[in-house]
Each structure stands twice: as C-alpha cells, then as structure tokens.
C-alpha cells in the first residue's frame, strides 16, 4: 500500500487560505477546532486537517 504524502502548511499559509489573521488560526488551534503539531519550534497544519476543518464548518453552516 502506497501512502499519499500530505502537504504541511504554516500558520501564515493557513491564515491566507482561510482569509483570516494568524491570531484567528492560533485560536482555532487552541480551541482544538483545527489540528496541528510542532516540529521543533515550528507549528504545522496538514492539508488534511485543514480540509477536515473546512468540511465540518461547511456542514455546520448548512444545518
């Protein structure tokens, strides 16, 4: 089985994709709405985690 690599995004990249501030992204991470992890001192968010967050928010808004 071959695993498809997932891109890792910085907080700034996620903020740009969501059109929000870095502060908002950090608040989403703190509230555990957006999954992230650290590598050394660098915070990273996988594209899969961002896609999951967007899907959940879209479903919540549609309900």
C-alpha positions in Angstrom: 0.0 0.0 0.0 1.4 3.4 -1.0 0.7 6.3 1.3 -0.1 9.6 -0.4 2.0 12.4 1.1 0.1 15.2 2.8 1.5 18.8 2.5 2.3 20.6 5.7 1.2 24.2 6.0 2.5 27.0 8.2 0.1 29.2 10.3 0.6 32.0 7.8 -0.3 29.7 4.9 -3.5 28.5 6.7 -4.4 32.1 7.5 -4.0 33.1 3.9 -6.2 30.2 2.7 -8.9 31.0 5.2 -8.6 34.7 4.7 -8.2 35.3 8.4 -5.5 36.6 10.7 -2.7 34.5 12.3 -4.4 35.2 15.7 -7.6 33.5 14.5 -5.6 30.4 13.3 -3.9 30.2 16.7 -7.3 30.5 18.4 -8.6 27.6 16.3 -5.6 25.5 17.3 -6.0 26.4 21.0 -9.7 25.5 20.9 -8.8 22.2 19.1 -11.1 23.0 16.2 -8.0 22.8 13.9 -5.5 20.0 14.5 -1.8 20.9 14.4 1.6 19.7 15.7 5.0 21.1 16.2 8.3 20.1 14.6 11.0 21.6 16.8 9.6 25.2 17.4 7.6 25.2 14.1 3.8 24.8 14.2 2.4 22.9 11.2 -1.1 22.0 10.0 -1.6 19.2 7.5 -3.7 19.9 4.4 -5.9 17.0 5.5 -6.6 18.7 8.9 -7.5 22.0 7.1 -9.8 20.2 4.7 -11.5 18.4 7.6 -12.0 21.8 9.4 -13.4 23.4 6.3 -15.8 20.4 5.7 -17.0 20.4 9.3 -17.6 24.2 9.2 -19.5 23.9 5.9 -21.7 21.2 7.3 -22.4 23.2 10.4 -23.4 26.3 8.4 -25.6 24.2 6.1 -27.5 22.7 9.0 
